[in-house]
Amino acid sequence: MVRAVKNREELEKLYKGRPVVSIREEEYFFWIELKNDKGTYLEKVLKVLSLETIQKILLGLGFPPRVVKKLQETKKTDLTEFCLKTLHAGGVILTGPAGTGKTHAIIYAIAQLLRKYRVKNPLYISCPDMQDFKALREAYREADMIILDDVSKFLRDFHLDFVREVIYHVYNEEKRLAIISNLDIKDLFGLLAEEPIISRLREVCVLRRVEGADLRLKPKSHKGTVKSLHDT
């Protein structure tokens, strides 16, 4: 498991009692020089990524700015914790009406995983906007987590073919997967229309339907929620 600490104080607690000679701090990590019978050697400990760094990474990877820029306002909820737990282990499928926070919860969970280096190269795909399939194919091969957002009945056949291709790739390469859809699970599986795919999804993904009012229509009130991302 990758080791990551928030600050020097936490690092010193981690190495308490060990023969530390010196500590050198870099932008994203610490070098710790230790001694043994043969001399000295170095260990590297990463810094927990800041919210600003995480946002920069996600925006650079093509995640939707409208969601990424609101991460500091995100409250920890049952849904965000569910997404974090399931994505840490494997995969998740979220279905339900538009505006119920599905995409926001998934991206919040990915930010948490990035923060402590549990994932390094997530790929966000907005299914209705897929165009350059060659570039997307290269990107999903390099990704260690893939998010297929807005899988709907309005996708054209070549979009759905690509979605199926990604699912097979994720399954064969044992990568993490998130699928987000406004359809109910029966209609989603009917849309994919291939029993081998449905069987694979049931094996690697936890299914959850998200109910509720359209959050986009509610008044904004997110005061005092920054700590949910920084202090978890």
C-alpha positions as CSV (number, residue, x, y, z in Angstrom):
1,M,0.0,0.0,0.0
2,V,1.2,3.5,-0.8
3,R,2.1,5.5,2.2
4,A,1.0,9.1,2.3
5,V,1.0,11.7,5.2
6,K,-0.7,15.1,5.6
7,N,2.3,17.0,7.0
8,R,5.7,16.7,8.7
9,E,4.2,16.1,12.1
10,E,2.3,13.1,10.9
11,L,5.5,11.8,9.2
12,E,7.5,12.2,12.4
13,K,4.9,10.1,14.3
14,L,5.1,7.5,11.6
15,Y,8.8,7.2,12.0
16,K,8.9,7.6,15.8
17,G,11.5,5.2,17.3
18,R,13.2,4.5,14.0
19,P,16.9,5.6,13.3
20,V,16.1,8.7,11.2
21,V,19.2,10.7,10.2
22,S,17.4,13.5,8.2
23,I,14.2,14.4,6.5
24,R,14.1,16.4,3.3
25,E,10.8,17.9,2.1
26,E,9.9,18.2,-1.6
27,E,6.7,19.5,-3.2
28,Y,4.8,16.2,-3.3
29,F,6.8,13.9,-1.0
30,F,9.4,13.5,1.8
31,W,12.8,11.8,1.6
32,I,13.7,10.1,4.9
33,E,17.3,9.1,5.4
34,L,17.7,6.2,7.9
35,K,20.7,4.3,9.1
36,N,21.4,0.6,9.6
37,D,24.5,-1.6,10.1
38,K,25.6,-1.1,6.5
39,G,25.3,2.7,6.5
40,T,22.3,4.9,5.5
41,Y,19.4,4.5,3.0
42,L,16.5,6.5,1.8
43,E,12.7,6.0,2.0
44,K,10.1,8.0,0.1
45,V,6.8,9.0,1.7
46,L,4.2,10.8,-0.4
47,K,2.2,13.8,0.8
48,V,-1.6,13.6,0.8
49,L,-2.7,15.7,-2.2
50,S,-4.3,19.1,-1.5
51,L,-7.8,19.8,-2.8
52,E,-6.4,22.4,-5.2
53,T,-4.0,19.8,-6.6
54,I,-6.7,17.2,-7.0
55,Q,-8.9,19.7,-8.8
56,K,-6.1,20.6,-11.2
57,I,-5.5,16.9,-11.9
58,L,-9.2,16.2,-12.5
59,L,-9.6,19.2,-14.8
60,G,-6.5,18.2,-16.7
61,L,-8.0,14.7,-17.2
62,G,-11.2,16.2,-18.7
63,F,-13.6,15.8,-15.7
64,P,-16.6,18.2,-15.9
65,P,-15.6,21.6,-14.4
66,R,-19.1,22.2,-13.1
67,V,-18.6,19.3,-10.7
68,V,-14.8,19.6,-10.0
69,K,-15.0,23.2,-9.0
70,K,-17.7,22.4,-6.4
71,L,-15.7,19.7,-4.6
72,Q,-14.9,22.0,-1.8
73,E,-18.6,22.4,-1.2
74,T,-19.4,18.7,-1.1
75,K,-20.9,17.3,2.0
76,K,-20.1,13.8,3.1
77,T,-23.3,11.7,2.6
78,D,-24.3,8.1,2.6
79,L,-24.1,8.2,-1.2
80,T,-20.5,9.6,-1.3
81,E,-19.4,7.1,1.3
82,F,-21.0,4.2,-0.6
83,C,-19.3,5.3,-3.8
84,L,-15.9,5.6,-2.0
85,K,-16.2,2.2,-0.5
86,T,-17.3,0.4,-3.7
87,L,-14.8,2.1,-6.0
88,H,-12.0,1.3,-3.5
89,A,-12.9,-2.3,-3.9
90,G,-14.0,-2.5,-7.6
91,G,-17.0,-1.0,-9.4
92,V,-20.3,0.6,-9.0
93,I,-23.4,1.3,-11.1
94,L,-25.6,4.2,-10.1
95,T,-29.0,4.6,-11.6
96,G,-31.8,7.1,-10.9
97,P,-33.4,10.4,-12.0
98,A,-31.3,13.3,-13.2
99,G,-30.0,15.7,-10.7
100,T,-29.8,13.4,-7.7
101,G,-26.1,13.8,-7.3
102,K,-24.8,10.6,-8.9
103,T,-22.0,12.1,-10.9
104,H,-21.1,14.4,-8.1
105,A,-20.8,11.5,-5.6
106,I,-18.6,9.4,-8.0
107,I,-16.2,12.3,-8.7
108,Y,-16.1,13.1,-4.9
109,A,-15.1,9.4,-4.3
110,I,-12.4,9.6,-7.1
111,A,-11.0,12.8,-5.5
112,Q,-10.7,10.9,-2.2
113,L,-8.9,8.0,-3.9
114,L,-6.6,10.4,-5.7
115,R,-5.8,12.2,-2.5
116,K,-4.1,9.2,-1.0
117,Y,-2.8,7.7,-4.3
118,R,-5.3,4.8,-4.4
119,V,-5.9,5.7,-8.0
120,K,-3.6,7.5,-10.4
121,N,-5.1,7.9,-13.8
122,P,-8.9,8.0,-13.8
123,L,-10.7,8.5,-17.1
124,Y,-14.1,10.3,-17.4
125,I,-16.2,9.6,-20.4
126,S,-19.4,11.5,-21.1
127,C,-21.1,8.9,-23.3
128,P,-23.3,11.3,-25.4
129,D,-20.2,13.4,-26.2
130,M,-17.9,10.6,-27.4
131,Q,-16.4,11.4,-30.8
132,D,-12.7,10.6,-31.2
133,F,-12.8,6.9,-30.5
134,K,-9.2,6.3,-31.4
135,A,-8.1,8.8,-28.7
136,L,-10.6,7.3,-26.2
137,R,-9.3,3.8,-26.9
138,E,-5.8,4.9,-26.2
139,A,-6.9,6.7,-23.0
140,Y,-8.9,3.8,-21.5
141,R,-6.0,1.4,-22.1
142,E,-3.8,3.7,-19.9
143,A,-6.5,4.5,-17.3
144,D,-6.7,2.6,-14.0
145,M,-10.3,3.6,-13.4
146,I,-13.0,4.5,-15.9
147,I,-16.3,6.4,-15.4
148,L,-19.0,6.0,-18.1
149,D,-21.4,8.8,-17.5
150,D,-24.9,9.3,-18.9
151,V,-25.5,5.9,-20.4
152,S,-28.9,6.4,-21.8
153,K,-31.4,5.2,-24.4
154,F,-30.5,8.2,-26.6
155,L,-27.0,6.9,-27.4
156,R,-26.5,5.8,-30.9
157,D,-25.5,2.2,-31.8
158,F,-21.8,3.1,-32.3
159,H,-21.8,4.8,-28.8
160,L,-23.2,1.6,-27.2
161,D,-20.7,-0.6,-29.1
162,F,-17.9,1.5,-27.5
163,V,-19.5,1.3,-24.1
164,R,-19.5,-2.5,-24.4
165,E,-15.9,-2.5,-25.5
166,V,-14.9,-0.5,-22.5
167,I,-16.8,-2.8,-20.1
168,Y,-15.0,-5.9,-21.6
169,H,-11.7,-4.1,-21.3
170,V,-12.3,-3.1,-17.6
171,Y,-13.4,-6.7,-16.8
172,N,-10.4,-8.4,-18.5
173,E,-7.8,-5.9,-17.1
174,E,-9.4,-5.9,-13.6
175,K,-9.8,-2.1,-13.4
176,R,-12.3,-0.1,-11.4
177,L,-15.5,1.0,-13.2
178,A,-18.3,3.4,-12.5
179,I,-21.4,3.6,-14.7
180,I,-23.9,6.4,-14.2
181,S,-27.4,6.3,-15.8
182,N,-30.8,7.9,-15.5
183,L,-32.3,4.5,-16.5
184,D,-33.4,1.9,-14.0
185,I,-31.2,-1.1,-13.9
186,K,-33.5,-3.4,-15.9
187,D,-33.7,-0.8,-18.8
188,L,-29.9,-0.3,-18.5
189,F,-29.2,-4.0,-18.9
190,G,-31.7,-4.1,-21.7
191,L,-29.9,-1.3,-23.5
192,L,-26.6,-3.1,-23.3
193,A,-28.4,-6.2,-24.6
194,E,-25.5,-8.7,-24.2
195,E,-25.8,-11.4,-21.5
196,P,-22.0,-11.8,-21.2
197,I,-21.7,-8.1,-20.4
198,I,-24.5,-8.1,-17.9
199,S,-23.0,-11.2,-16.2
200,R,-19.6,-9.4,-15.9
201,L,-21.2,-6.2,-14.5
202,R,-23.1,-8.1,-11.9
203,E,-19.8,-9.8,-10.9
204,V,-17.7,-6.7,-10.5
205,C,-20.1,-3.9,-9.7
206,V,-22.4,-3.0,-6.8
207,L,-25.7,-1.7,-8.0
208,R,-27.6,1.2,-6.4
209,R,-30.6,3.2,-7.4
210,V,-30.5,6.9,-6.2
211,E,-33.8,8.5,-5.5
212,G,-34.6,12.1,-4.6
213,A,-35.5,15.6,-5.9
214,D,-33.5,17.3,-8.6
215,L,-30.7,19.0,-6.6
216,R,-30.0,21.4,-9.4
217,L,-33.3,23.1,-8.7
218,K,-32.7,23.5,-4.9
219,P,-31.2,26.7,-3.4
220,K,-27.5,26.5,-2.8
221,S,-26.4,26.1,0.8
222,H,-23.0,24.5,1.2
223,K,-21.4,26.5,4.1
224,G,-18.9,24.8,6.3
225,T,-18.3,21.7,4.2
226,V,-14.7,22.1,3.1
227,K,-13.5,19.8,5.8
228,S,-15.2,16.8,4.3
229,L,-12.6,16.5,1.6
230,H,-9.6,17.7,3.5
231,D,-10.1,15.8,6.8
232,T,-11.5,12.5,5.8
